[in-house]
Amino acid sequence: MANRWYTLLLGAALLQSALSFGPIEVTDDEWAEYRNLLRDPAYRLPTTTRPSNYVVNLTPYFTATATAAAFTFDGTVSITITATQANVDEIVLHCNDLTISSLTVATAANPTVNIATPSQTFVCDPTYSFLRIRTTAALALNTNYIITSSFRGNLQTNMRGFYRSWYVDSSGNKRWMATTQFQPGHARQAFPCYDEPGFKATFDITINRESDFSATLSNMPIRTQTPLASGRIAETFYTTPVTSTYLIAFIVSHYKSVATNNNQLRPFEIYARDNVGVSGNFALEIGMPLLEVMERYTEIPYYNMASNMNMKQAAIPDFSAGAMENWGLLTYREALILFDPVNTNNFYKQRIANIISHEIAHMWFGNLVTCAWWDNLWLNEGFARFYQYYLTGVVAPEMGFETRFIVEQLHVSMLSDSIDSAHALTNPSVNDPTTVSAHFSTITYAKGASIIRMTQHLLGNDTFVKGLRTYLKDNAYGVAEPRNLFTALDAAATADNSLTNYGGMTIDRYFRSWSEKAGHPLLTVSIDHSSGRMTVIQTRFERNTGVSTATNSLWDIPITWTRAGAIDFNNLKPTQFITGVLTIIDRGTTGREWVIFNKQQTGFYRVNYDQITWSLITQALRSNVRLSIHEYNRAQIVDDVMVLARAGIMTYSRALNILSFLKFEDQYGPWAAVITGFNFALRRLAHDATALQKLKAEILDLSTAIVARLGYNEPTVSNFMDDLLRMNVMTFLCDVGHQGCINAATTSFTTWKNGGVVPPNMRQWVFCNGLRYGDQSDFTYLWSRYITSDVANDKLVMLSAAGCTRNQASLNIFLNAIVSGSDDIRPQDHSAAIASAVRSNEENTMRVFTWLQANVQQTIATLGSVSPILNEITVRLLNEAQITQVQNWLDASVIGNAAYTSAINGIATSRANIQWYTQRVPEFNAYFETGYVEENFSDTTTTTTTTTTTTTTTPAPTTTTTTTTEASTTPSTTPTTTTTTEPTTTPATDSANIATLSIVTLIVTLVVNMA
């Protein structure tokens, strides 16, 4: 039951990532069993002994034998170890859910003499997963010892450790298989081991498979195949490179190679079940050049990392993570590696490409050089996330990865990082399962990648690459800490004079200011247009209140900016660092002109401007000048405005006034950004039907240009990014009631139902709205197609659409299927199905609640708890009547303390949403009453160019930063329309929520202007 609940946590997190259009390698909740671990050193292995080699032999059983139950395995392991200090008389390693039948310790020179203390019992400690071995005498230094153990284990059911899965083959037979997922600490469920990333060793693996199974897959190629007296075949693999336990993998199955490059010098193959057809071809076609580009980039050839190195990638039917970088045997969910040219949409195509890229990048960042402990996981995952966009962008530029990095990684990570409970990239307290779990997070992956991108632009790409090559070569086959990276980058920067103009700034200092503290800054920019003096204040941003209560919140911020009179969004080398609370920058001109900070959003910070500057930016965005402002900055402005409004720093009336430019906008970045922001607002306004309809009407009005350019139907000759954008935009617009979108969807659905074809990129919104505006027969047709399809990613599209039905009987069929325990919906997909059932229509919330009340026991039996469904319900309650109804049922039901508490927390969220709506809806109504209002201010100044140099007024504790004027080449232009006297340039802070920030800003600005 606990395993089922764990699986649902995984799925919920994976779904959240999927909905943000980001890849889903791993997520916050994927490491649920580590929720109590990282701050307690008691969970860490002592370093008194270290392994150098494992010899592992495993025999899995899929059916019962005379001596073994079905879905168990027998194993032996011999571990060569050495003592690292004197007087060690206890060896501690890991094991979990293993029954140890024998264990000895002997020297390599005298293997028959067992020095393990007699009469001790060898058991896997249930709390710490430790296996303790006492010895009769202290281990000698500089001596190899061999631990030899026999054991029995279980093929797990929760997609962790050595676990079982199944599929239906080309003959219609259900086939069992066994595979692995060892990260972060599950190798201990397969064999006793030192199951931490810092204990690297070589591995010699043997699997004894049944004779009718295909050849076993593992990290390395098969070295020998030996028939056994039992009728099994023993397959022994070549020795691995020096690696960590979490990177070991093996697959026992009836799989076959479904795509291969037939290159014996550089072998690259895709493995899967035997009925996937040609769907492995794309993974091969994109994977080979990705590997080659990474080899050139690092100057470390992959196939030279070890003798007999090859590259195998396998599609797994049941897989908890999105993918896993096991060295030489990369494993993936089927949906994230198999591309069906007829049925897979662009969303999955690009995700297959960039997840393969992510895992390939790990061969260098993670496998060759491994983070010493999970507290520095970003050294593995931040680089892999960075390269899954920028490496893939080199190989497949048509997929727009650089554009999508902004909205899928930078924006998403900034939102996750903007709460006071966010964790730092580097946390020395990561020891226990809780903090280990937290480090497998959006912050570690996406923020890590974003800070790496900022550093690339700070140093320049050539210097950046030079430093990374040094880092990899200096730490190859070992473990690394951030200081190793900083040292290599600083050396490259010194050699290339890349930091010469920044007043003694070093990568070590700069990077620590970002990696060792949580959160990120908001720059509040106040411009005196009469003098050109720009006052910049940095504060830690908080997404709910605007002002963080955290201390120690100053960053070394490399900044870029441009202005209307000298537009330059392409020079991304920072002009200076901001290190203090307040910095004065001379714009170099006088007179009114817009200024935009953070060119192409290369920096990890938000920006808020004074009222006049926002008005100037808005006017530019609504004019032909809009196309002179980089698409990434238009997306940045949309995201910043939406999140500043959410936090109360800006009113929604002002935010919507700025966002009015979207009526003329038709590009990917701004629309991807605004969909996220509008979905937040729509969910909050769901408590007021009138305000909700007005917001929807505003959105429909803003969609004029994007719909006109994209249309509803996919053209014969199409553009990858346009097809992806159309899929996302139409999904969104149909949800808010765009009649043209709805008509196109229902027409296409009818065509499909009558035997026609719906292009894959249209299926997401066509299927949903076909059900939403259809009847039970429409649901029946889609569900039958779902059951018979064997294309994993297309099945997920249909599964996500199933909840769109408004027919109660159809919704009940869907809900019953989720909890039936049948094979129709795999456990890894339960959370996606539940989300679809509850979220797809507003009325579904209470309909699902009614169903749940009658199906509590079946839900618990299948999902392990009612929480996966109940939690979705309780956070979506619209009023006190619904809250009271649910609360009364909770008080009268027996669902378990954990489920009850979780549901109460969900109700608290609904009440908070109601409170938010009550406080903020007047801001929306103010805009609905007036629409766009152009703000014009009188300007009595004369435009000139200046060359003043100013200094930081309130420096950081250790340095004073001098800021200089950015070179000006063209005078600014001044608007001719005047209506009122120019007000103070203190940024307009429209909510009482940020009174503190307003006061600080006002005082500092006054002090500066009076100096």
Secondary structure, DSSP 8 states (H G I E B T S, - for coil): -HHHHHHHHHHHHHHHHHHTT---S--GGGGGGGTT-BT-GGGS--SSEEEEEEEEEEEEESS--SSS-TTEEEEEEEEEEEESSSSEEEEEEE--SEEEEEEEEEESSSTT---B-TT------TTT-EEEEEEEEEE-BT--EEEEEEEEEE-BSSSSEEEEEEEE-TTS-EEEEEEEE-TTTTGGGTS-B--STT--BEEEEEEEE-TTS---EESS-EEEEEE-TTS-EEEEE----SB-GGG--EEBSS-EEEEE---SSS-EEEEE-TT-TTTTHHHHHHHHHHHHHHHHHHT--GGGSSTT--EEEEEESS-SSSEE--TTEEEEEGGGT---TTT--HHHHHHHHHHHHHHHHHTTBTTTEEESSGGGTHHHHHHHHHHHHHHHHHH-GGG-HHHHHIIIIIHHHHHHTSSTT---SS-TT-BSHHHHHHHSSHIIIIIHHHHHHHHHHHH-HHHHHHHHHHHHHHTTTEEE-HHHHHHHHHHHHHHHTTTGGGTT--HHHHHHHHHSS-S-EEEEEEEETTTTEEEEEEEEEETTTEE---S-----EEE-EEETTB--SS--S-SEEE-SSEEEEE-SB-S---EEESGGG-SS-EEEE-HHHHHHHHHHHTSGGGGGS-HHHHHHHHHHHHHHHHHTSS-HHHHHHHHGGGGG---HHHHHHHHHHHHHHHHHHTT-HHHHHHHHHHHHHHTHHHHHHH-SS--SS--HHHHHHHHHHHHHHHHTT-HHHHHHHHHHHHHHHTT----HHHHHHHHHHHHHTS-HHHHHHHHHHHHH---HHHHHHHHHHHTT---HHHHHHHHHHHHS-SSSS-GGGHHHHHHHHHHSSTTHHHHHHHHHHT-HHHHHHHHSSSHHHHHHHHTT--SHHHHHHHHHHHHH----HHHHHHHHHHHHHHHHHHHHHHHHHHHHHHHHHH--------------B----EE-SB--SS---EE------S---------S-----S-----GGGHHHHHHHHHHHHHHHH-
